[in-house]
Each structure stands twice: as C-alpha cells, then as structure tokens.
Amino acid sequence: MASDQPTSTVNSARSYTMTARSYTSSLIDTVTTGGSALLQRIETINAGGKSTDDPFEDCDDQRYSHRDITSWRVIFKINRTVWKRKSLWLACLKLSGLAWVTGILTVIMVDDPSRLHLGALTKLSTLLNVFVSIMVSFSITSSIGRWYAAADGFMELFDAARSLQMDLFALGVDDKNIDGILRYAVLSGWLLNMELAIEASPQEEKAELTKRMWHILKTDKKKGAAFGMSGLLTDEENIALENTGDPAATIWMWVTMIIGHMAAEGEVPPMQSPTYGRLQTSIQEAHTGIRKVRCAISIQAPFLYVQMLATLVHMHNIFNSIAFGLTAGSYVAMLQIREGHSVHDVSRRAISKDELANDAQNVLVCFFMYIFGPLICQGLLEVCVAVAQPFGSKDGAVPSTNRLNVLYDDLKSAKLLKSMMPDGWDQAHFKTPV
C-alpha cells in the first residue's frame, strides 16, 4: 500500500499536467480563432490603413500609446485624425478663396489704403472668439459625455452576459440551456451594434442594409460557431424579431421567460428565492445598458443649439477670412504705391517706409490670427460632430464590434475553465442530472 501511493500521486500529477496542457492549447486556439478578426483590424490600423468600409464594422482607435501623446511625435501622426477629413480642407479652401477675392478687391477699389482703420476688426474678432470658444467647449464636453455613455452602455450589456454565465455555471445548469441564453445575449449585442450603424446610414441605403443585417446574423458561421450553429439566428427567430421596434432589447424578454421556465422546472432556484432575483437583475442590467446606448445615440442635441453653434463657427471663419483679405490687400496696395505701381496713380510719398514695415508685421500677425484660428474652430466643429455620432463616423466610432469579439473569447474561455475543474472539485448542480 505504501509503495502504491507515490505511483498514484505521480500518475495523478501526470494526468493533471496533460489536462492543463490540453486546456492551454484549447484556450490558445479559442482566442486565436475567435479574435482573428480583431487582430487583423488591429494590424491593419497599426500599419496606417483603414480597417474596412463595412458599415457593420468599426475601427479600434483606442490602442494608441500615451507615450506618443506626451511627445512631439503626436504632431506628425495625422492618420485617423481630424486633419485627414476632406470636409475640413474643403471649408478651408472656400475660406482661402474668400480671402483672395477680398484682397484683390481691396487692391483694386481702395485708392489710399493707409486710411483704412483695420484695428476695429481685431476687436470684433476677439468678441466673436469669446462666444465661439464657449459654445465649442460646451459642445465638445457634451459630445464626449454621449460617447462615454454609449460605450458604458455596451459594457453593461456585455458584463450582464458574463454575470449570467457565471451564475448559471454555479447552479450547474445544462450546457444546452446556457448556450441558448448566451446566444441571445450575444445576438442582442450584434443587433444593437448593427441597428445603430443602419440608423446612421443614408436613408436610401437603410432597407438594403437591414436585409443584409438579418442575412449576416443567420448565415455567419463565425458568429454561431461558439454555440454549435451556422449563425446566431434561426428563421423562426428572424420572423419574430424583424417585426419588433427594438429587437436588441426585446430579445431579453425571451431570456427572462427562459429563466422563469427553468425556475418552474427546478433547474434554478424558485422565483421567490434571492438567487432567482439575482438572475433577473442581470437581465435588467443588460436591458438598462441597451437603453443607455439608445438614449446616448438616438437622442441628439436640440437643433436650436446645434444650428446656433454651427452658424457662429461659420460666421466667425468667414469674418476672419474677410479681415485677413482686407489686411493683406491693404499691404499689397501700399507696397505697390511705394514701388510706384499703384493702379490709382498715388504718389510714392503717401506711404512711408515705417508704415509699410508696420503693415508687414500686421499681415504676419493676422495670418496666424485669421488663418489658424478658423482652421482650429472648423476642426473642433468636425470633432464635435464625429464624436457625437460614433456610429455615423469611423473617426469617432465606439469599438463595439471589437468588444463583442472580446465577449466571444471570454465566454469561450469560461466554458473551457468550467470543463477543466481542478482535481478534487466537482461540478455542483442545483437540480441533480437525470
């Protein structure tokens, strides 16, 4: 007997080691397979390219390094920034054209540019800067708050799914029932993500994208592989959900009914127990997360405020362009007079060298005030719009698709850990299996 005990211990250790190796290999395969799409997008973005043009996919631009932010290198990183937006540079092109036209008209129409009092323009520009700065600052704060509320809602939904899985594992619920509940939880996340992308798409594309959404959910094997299905959705479920106004939230009605049926069958504690209340609380948290995302994305700021903000920014930029055109045109006209090439036949003595030098300095100062100022204001307006509509702009997108892939990996890993209980511990069951 004494000689058999070491042998048994060694065999047990070897068995446990082989089991651990098998689990590690399975876990690596799961993470590699389930997160392959995420890794491909990350590699593409790190290479400086776009991840995809698919409206149902997003870009994980959360993987930047804080060391780059605190160094001068961030100045030269323009990929996935506002400086790559065509609408920004188109607006700057229009403002530059306005400044050119104003400067040319000043040279042609003003016979004595030294009499122009351009100092008042600086005071008016300062007044406009105050109003624009206040409204843009408030808008950015509001937009960032909406973005974080949407991201927090998704995380609440995903955390509720993880909590449900742990509680059902602890109760020893049948794997088939657990997979059914978790499939609905994951399906809810995909429905919410895709519906918000459709809502942000042009009106003429929404019908086609809706058809595509249901087709993907029914036929995408990668999404259904974790649950042993060819997709996340069956034909019967598709018919039931596509006729509802908010399928992402409505699907949790099925989950709560399933939990209630399991309580009636004795697979989980009865309805009057605290454990049953905990399961229902997780479902309510998931529903709350969905409503939080809906509230943050679907309810926009009042048009009254948005219109006033955009009008102030555009009027500020237009005024600054005209002011710079007057300043530059006045300087060019004075330079022509000093060189004896005035179109109005003005004597060279009308402009002194000191006046010309002062105007040259004014042009340099006004270039930074009236050119870079509007550029920054227009850029901040673009940032506000992109961040406030994360599903209508890839630049400010909430990485919900990537978080869904992470949820897949977490659910798979938890299922593997459940099947790999340490030696000496067995799975407990609230209802003893037959």
KAHUBEL-V185480 format. One record per residue. N is the residue number from 1. RES is the residue in three letters. D_CENTER is the distance of its C-alpha to the mean C-alpha in Angstrom with 1 decimal. Layout:
n=N res=RES d_center=D_CENTER
n=N res=RES d_center=D_CENTER
This chain:
n=1 res=MET d_center=65.6
n=2 res=ALA d_center=64.8
n=3 res=SER d_center=64.3
n=4 res=ASP d_center=62.0
n=5 res=GLN d_center=59.5
n=6 res=PRO d_center=58.2
n=7 res=THR d_center=57.9
n=8 res=SER d_center=55.9
n=9 res=THR d_center=53.6
n=10 res=VAL d_center=53.1
n=11 res=ASN d_center=52.3
n=12 res=SER d_center=49.9
n=13 res=ALA d_center=48.2
n=14 res=ARG d_center=48.1
n=15 res=SER d_center=46.7
n=16 res=TYR d_center=44.0
n=17 res=THR d_center=43.1
n=18 res=MET d_center=42.9
n=19 res=THR d_center=40.8
n=20 res=ALA d_center=38.4
n=21 res=ARG d_center=38.3
n=22 res=SER d_center=37.6
n=23 res=TYR d_center=34.8
n=24 res=THR d_center=33.2
n=25 res=SER d_center=33.6
n=26 res=SER d_center=32.0
n=27 res=LEU d_center=29.1
n=28 res=ILE d_center=28.5
n=29 res=ASP d_center=28.8
n=30 res=THR d_center=26.4
n=31 res=VAL d_center=23.6
n=32 res=THR d_center=24.3
n=33 res=THR d_center=24.4
n=34 res=GLY d_center=21.6
n=35 res=GLY d_center=19.1
n=36 res=SER d_center=20.4
n=37 res=ALA d_center=17.6
n=38 res=LEU d_center=15.2
n=39 res=LEU d_center=17.7
n=40 res=GLN d_center=18.2
n=41 res=ARG d_center=14.6
n=42 res=ILE d_center=14.8
n=43 res=GLU d_center=18.2
n=44 res=THR d_center=17.2
n=45 res=ILE d_center=14.5
n=46 res=ASN d_center=17.1
n=47 res=ALA d_center=19.6
n=48 res=GLY d_center=17.8
n=49 res=GLY d_center=17.0
n=50 res=LYS d_center=14.4
n=51 res=SER d_center=13.6
n=52 res=THR d_center=14.4
n=53 res=ASP d_center=14.8
n=54 res=ASP d_center=14.6
n=55 res=PRO d_center=12.5
n=56 res=PHE d_center=12.5
n=57 res=GLU d_center=10.8
n=58 res=ASP d_center=7.6
n=59 res=CYS d_center=7.8
n=60 res=ASP d_center=8.1
n=61 res=ASP d_center=8.2
n=62 res=GLN d_center=8.9
n=63 res=ARG d_center=12.5
n=64 res=TYR d_center=14.0
n=65 res=SER d_center=17.4
n=66 res=HIS d_center=18.4
n=67 res=ARG d_center=21.7
n=68 res=ASP d_center=20.4
n=69 res=ILE d_center=19.0
n=70 res=THR d_center=22.5
n=71 res=SER d_center=24.4
n=72 res=TRP d_center=25.1
n=73 res=ARG d_center=23.4
n=74 res=VAL d_center=20.1
n=75 res=ILE d_center=21.8
n=76 res=PHE d_center=22.3
n=77 res=LYS d_center=18.8
n=78 res=ILE d_center=17.6
n=79 res=ASN d_center=15.6
n=80 res=ARG d_center=11.9
n=81 res=THR d_center=13.0
n=82 res=VAL d_center=14.1
n=83 res=TRP d_center=17.6
n=84 res=LYS d_center=16.9
n=85 res=ARG d_center=16.2
n=86 res=LYS d_center=19.3
n=87 res=SER d_center=19.3
n=88 res=LEU d_center=19.6
n=89 res=TRP d_center=22.6
n=90 res=LEU d_center=24.1
n=91 res=ALA d_center=24.3
n=92 res=CYS d_center=25.9
n=93 res=LEU d_center=28.3
n=94 res=LYS d_center=29.4
n=95 res=LEU d_center=29.9
n=96 res=SER d_center=31.9
n=97 res=GLY d_center=34.1
n=98 res=LEU d_center=34.8
n=99 res=ALA d_center=35.9
n=100 res=TRP d_center=38.1
n=101 res=VAL d_center=39.7
n=102 res=THR d_center=40.4
n=103 res=GLY d_center=41.9
n=104 res=ILE d_center=44.1
n=105 res=LEU d_center=45.4
n=106 res=THR d_center=46.1
n=107 res=VAL d_center=48.2
n=108 res=ILE d_center=50.1
n=109 res=MET d_center=50.7
n=110 res=VAL d_center=51.2
n=111 res=ASP d_center=54.7
n=112 res=ASP d_center=54.6
n=113 res=PRO d_center=51.1
n=114 res=SER d_center=52.5
n=115 res=ARG d_center=52.9
n=116 res=LEU d_center=49.2
n=117 res=HIS d_center=47.8
n=118 res=LEU d_center=44.2
n=119 res=GLY d_center=43.8
n=120 res=ALA d_center=42.9
n=121 res=LEU d_center=39.8
n=122 res=THR d_center=38.5
n=123 res=LYS d_center=39.1
n=124 res=LEU d_center=37.3
n=125 res=SER d_center=34.3
n=126 res=THR d_center=34.1
n=127 res=LEU d_center=34.2
n=128 res=LEU d_center=31.4
n=129 res=ASN d_center=29.3
n=130 res=VAL d_center=29.8
n=131 res=PHE d_center=28.5
n=132 res=VAL d_center=25.5
n=133 res=SER d_center=24.5
n=134 res=ILE d_center=24.7
n=135 res=MET d_center=22.7
n=136 res=VAL d_center=19.9
n=137 res=SER d_center=19.8
n=138 res=PHE d_center=19.6
n=139 res=SER d_center=16.9
n=140 res=ILE d_center=14.6
n=141 res=THR d_center=15.5
n=142 res=SER d_center=14.8
n=143 res=SER d_center=11.4
n=144 res=ILE d_center=10.3
n=145 res=GLY d_center=12.2
n=146 res=ARG d_center=10.5
n=147 res=TRP d_center=7.0
n=148 res=TYR d_center=9.1
n=149 res=ALA d_center=11.1
n=150 res=ALA d_center=8.7
n=151 res=ALA d_center=7.9
n=152 res=ASP d_center=11.6
n=153 res=GLY d_center=12.6
n=154 res=PHE d_center=11.4
n=155 res=MET d_center=13.2
n=156 res=GLU d_center=16.2
n=157 res=LEU d_center=16.5
n=158 res=PHE d_center=16.5
n=159 res=ASP d_center=18.9
n=160 res=ALA d_center=21.1
n=161 res=ALA d_center=21.5
n=162 res=ARG d_center=22.5
n=163 res=SER d_center=24.9
n=164 res=LEU d_center=26.5
n=165 res=GLN d_center=27.1
n=166 res=MET d_center=28.8
n=167 res=ASP d_center=30.9
n=168 res=LEU d_center=32.1
n=169 res=PHE d_center=32.9
n=170 res=ALA d_center=34.9
n=171 res=LEU d_center=36.8
n=172 res=GLY d_center=37.7
n=173 res=VAL d_center=36.4
n=174 res=ASP d_center=37.0
n=175 res=ASP d_center=34.4
n=176 res=LYS d_center=34.4
n=177 res=ASN d_center=33.4
n=178 res=ILE d_center=30.7
n=179 res=ASP d_center=29.2
n=180 res=GLY d_center=29.4
n=181 res=ILE d_center=27.6
n=182 res=LEU d_center=24.8
n=183 res=ARG d_center=24.4
n=184 res=TYR d_center=23.9
n=185 res=ALA d_center=21.3
n=186 res=VAL d_center=19.3
n=187 res=LEU d_center=20.0
n=188 res=SER d_center=18.6
n=189 res=GLY d_center=15.1
n=190 res=TRP d_center=15.3
n=191 res=LEU d_center=16.6
n=192 res=LEU d_center=14.0
n=193 res=ASN d_center=11.1
n=194 res=MET d_center=13.4
n=195 res=GLU d_center=14.8
n=196 res=LEU d_center=11.7
n=197 res=ALA d_center=11.2
n=198 res=ILE d_center=14.9
n=199 res=GLU d_center=14.9
n=200 res=ALA d_center=12.8
n=201 res=SER d_center=15.2
n=202 res=PRO d_center=18.5
n=203 res=GLN d_center=21.3
n=204 res=GLU d_center=23.5
n=205 res=GLU d_center=21.1
n=206 res=LYS d_center=20.2
n=207 res=ALA d_center=23.5
n=208 res=GLU d_center=23.3
n=209 res=LEU d_center=19.8
n=210 res=THR d_center=21.0
n=211 res=LYS d_center=23.9
n=212 res=ARG d_center=21.9
n=213 res=MET d_center=19.7
n=214 res=TRP d_center=23.0
n=215 res=HIS d_center=24.5
n=216 res=ILE d_center=21.9
n=217 res=LEU d_center=22.0
n=218 res=LYS d_center=25.8
n=219 res=THR d_center=26.4
n=220 res=ASP d_center=23.7
n=221 res=LYS d_center=25.9
n=222 res=LYS d_center=23.3
n=223 res=LYS d_center=21.7
n=224 res=GLY d_center=25.1
n=225 res=ALA d_center=26.9
n=226 res=ALA d_center=26.2
n=227 res=PHE d_center=28.0
n=228 res=GLY d_center=30.8
n=229 res=MET d_center=29.8
n=230 res=SER d_center=29.1
n=231 res=GLY d_center=25.9
n=232 res=LEU d_center=24.2
n=233 res=LEU d_center=26.0
n=234 res=THR d_center=29.7
n=235 res=ASP d_center=31.3
n=236 res=GLU d_center=32.6
n=237 res=GLU d_center=29.2
n=238 res=ASN d_center=27.7
n=239 res=ILE d_center=30.5
n=240 res=ALA d_center=30.0
n=241 res=LEU d_center=26.2
n=242 res=GLU d_center=25.9
n=243 res=ASN d_center=28.2
n=244 res=THR d_center=26.2
n=245 res=GLY d_center=23.9
n=246 res=ASP d_center=21.2
n=247 res=PRO d_center=21.9
n=248 res=ALA d_center=19.0
n=249 res=ALA d_center=20.9
n=250 res=THR d_center=24.3
n=251 res=ILE d_center=24.4
n=252 res=TRP d_center=24.7
n=253 res=MET d_center=28.1
n=254 res=TRP d_center=29.3
n=255 res=VAL d_center=28.3
n=256 res=THR d_center=30.1
n=257 res=MET d_center=33.1
n=258 res=ILE d_center=33.2
n=259 res=ILE d_center=33.3
n=260 res=GLY d_center=36.0
n=261 res=HIS d_center=38.0
n=262 res=MET d_center=37.8
n=263 res=ALA d_center=39.2
n=264 res=ALA d_center=42.0
n=265 res=GLU d_center=42.8
n=266 res=GLY d_center=42.9
n=267 res=GLU d_center=40.2
n=268 res=VAL d_center=38.3
n=269 res=PRO d_center=40.0
n=270 res=PRO d_center=41.2
n=271 res=MET d_center=39.4
n=272 res=GLN d_center=41.3
n=273 res=SER d_center=40.2
n=274 res=PRO d_center=37.5
n=275 res=THR d_center=35.9
n=276 res=TYR d_center=35.3
n=277 res=GLY d_center=33.8
n=278 res=ARG d_center=31.4
n=279 res=LEU d_center=30.3
n=280 res=GLN d_center=29.8
n=281 res=THR d_center=27.9
n=282 res=SER d_center=25.3
n=283 res=ILE d_center=25.0
n=284 res=GLN d_center=24.7
n=285 res=GLU d_center=21.9
n=286 res=ALA d_center=19.9
n=287 res=HIS d_center=20.7
n=288 res=THR d_center=19.8
n=289 res=GLY d_center=16.3
n=290 res=ILE d_center=15.9
n=291 res=ARG d_center=17.4
n=292 res=LYS d_center=15.2
n=293 res=VAL d_center=12.0
n=294 res=ARG d_center=14.2
n=295 res=CYS d_center=15.4
n=296 res=ALA d_center=12.3
n=297 res=ILE d_center=11.0
n=298 res=SER d_center=14.4
n=299 res=ILE d_center=16.4
n=300 res=GLN d_center=15.9
n=301 res=ALA d_center=17.7
n=302 res=PRO d_center=21.4
n=303 res=PHE d_center=22.3
n=304 res=LEU d_center=25.1
n=305 res=TYR d_center=23.0
n=306 res=VAL d_center=20.5
n=307 res=GLN d_center=23.6
n=308 res=MET d_center=25.4
n=309 res=LEU d_center=22.6
n=310 res=ALA d_center=22.2
n=311 res=THR d_center=26.0
n=312 res=LEU d_center=26.7
n=313 res=VAL d_center=24.4
n=314 res=HIS d_center=26.0
n=315 res=MET d_center=29.5
n=316 res=HIS d_center=29.0
n=317 res=ASN d_center=28.1
n=318 res=ILE d_center=31.0
n=319 res=PHE d_center=33.5
n=320 res=ASN d_center=32.7
n=321 res=SER d_center=33.1
n=322 res=ILE d_center=36.5
n=323 res=ALA d_center=37.5
n=324 res=PHE d_center=36.9
n=325 res=GLY d_center=38.8
n=326 res=LEU d_center=41.7
n=327 res=THR d_center=41.8
n=328 res=ALA d_center=41.7
n=329 res=GLY d_center=44.1
n=330 res=SER d_center=46.5
n=331 res=TYR d_center=46.6
n=332 res=VAL d_center=47.3
n=333 res=ALA d_center=50.0
n=334 res=MET d_center=51.6
n=335 res=LEU d_center=51.5
n=336 res=GLN d_center=53.3
n=337 res=ILE d_center=55.9
n=338 res=ARG d_center=56.5
n=339 res=GLU d_center=56.9
n=340 res=GLY d_center=59.2
n=341 res=HIS d_center=57.0
n=342 res=SER d_center=56.2
n=343 res=VAL d_center=56.0
n=344 res=HIS d_center=57.8
n=345 res=ASP d_center=60.7
n=346 res=VAL d_center=60.0
n=347 res=SER d_center=62.1
n=348 res=ARG d_center=60.6
n=349 res=ARG d_center=62.0
n=350 res=ALA d_center=59.7
n=351 res=ILE d_center=56.8
n=352 res=SER d_center=57.5
n=353 res=LYS d_center=55.8
n=354 res=ASP d_center=54.4
n=355 res=GLU d_center=52.7
n=356 res=LEU d_center=51.3
n=357 res=ALA d_center=50.0
n=358 res=ASN d_center=48.4
n=359 res=ASP d_center=46.7
n=360 res=ALA d_center=45.4
n=361 res=GLN d_center=43.8
n=362 res=ASN d_center=42.3
n=363 res=VAL d_center=40.7
n=364 res=LEU d_center=39.1
n=365 res=VAL d_center=37.8
n=366 res=CYS d_center=36.7
n=367 res=PHE d_center=34.8
n=368 res=PHE d_center=32.4
n=369 res=MET d_center=32.4
n=370 res=TYR d_center=32.1
n=371 res=ILE d_center=30.0
n=372 res=PHE d_center=27.5
n=373 res=GLY d_center=27.1
n=374 res=PRO d_center=26.0
n=375 res=LEU d_center=23.7
n=376 res=ILE d_center=21.9
n=377 res=CYS d_center=21.8
n=378 res=GLN d_center=20.5
n=379 res=GLY d_center=17.8
n=380 res=LEU d_center=16.7
n=381 res=LEU d_center=16.8
n=382 res=GLU d_center=14.5
n=383 res=VAL d_center=12.0
n=384 res=CYS d_center=12.5
n=385 res=VAL d_center=12.0
n=386 res=ALA d_center=8.7
n=387 res=VAL d_center=7.1
n=388 res=ALA d_center=9.2
n=389 res=GLN d_center=8.2
n=390 res=PRO d_center=4.5
n=391 res=PHE d_center=6.7
n=392 res=GLY d_center=9.2
n=393 res=SER d_center=7.8
n=394 res=LYS d_center=7.0
n=395 res=ASP d_center=7.1
n=396 res=GLY d_center=4.3
n=397 res=ALA d_center=2.1
n=398 res=VAL d_center=2.3
n=399 res=PRO d_center=5.4
n=400 res=SER d_center=7.6
n=401 res=THR d_center=10.0
n=402 res=ASN d_center=10.8
n=403 res=ARG d_center=11.4
n=404 res=LEU d_center=13.6
n=405 res=ASN d_center=15.5
n=406 res=VAL d_center=16.0
n=407 res=LEU d_center=17.4
n=408 res=TYR d_center=19.7
n=409 res=ASP d_center=21.0
n=410 res=ASP d_center=21.7
n=411 res=LEU d_center=23.5
n=412 res=LYS d_center=25.6
n=413 res=SER d_center=26.4
n=414 res=ALA d_center=27.6
n=415 res=LYS d_center=29.7
n=416 res=LEU d_center=31.3
n=417 res=LEU d_center=32.1
n=418 res=LYS d_center=33.7
n=419 res=SER d_center=36.0
n=420 res=MET d_center=36.8
n=421 res=MET d_center=38.4
n=422 res=PRO d_center=40.5
n=423 res=ASP d_center=44.2
n=424 res=GLY d_center=46.0
n=425 res=TRP d_center=43.2
n=426 res=ASP d_center=43.0
n=427 res=GLN d_center=40.5
n=428 res=ALA d_center=41.4
n=429 res=HIS d_center=41.5
n=430 res=PHE d_center=41.8
n=431 res=LYS d_center=43.6
n=432 res=THR d_center=45.9
n=433 res=PRO d_center=45.2
n=434 res=VAL d_center=48.1
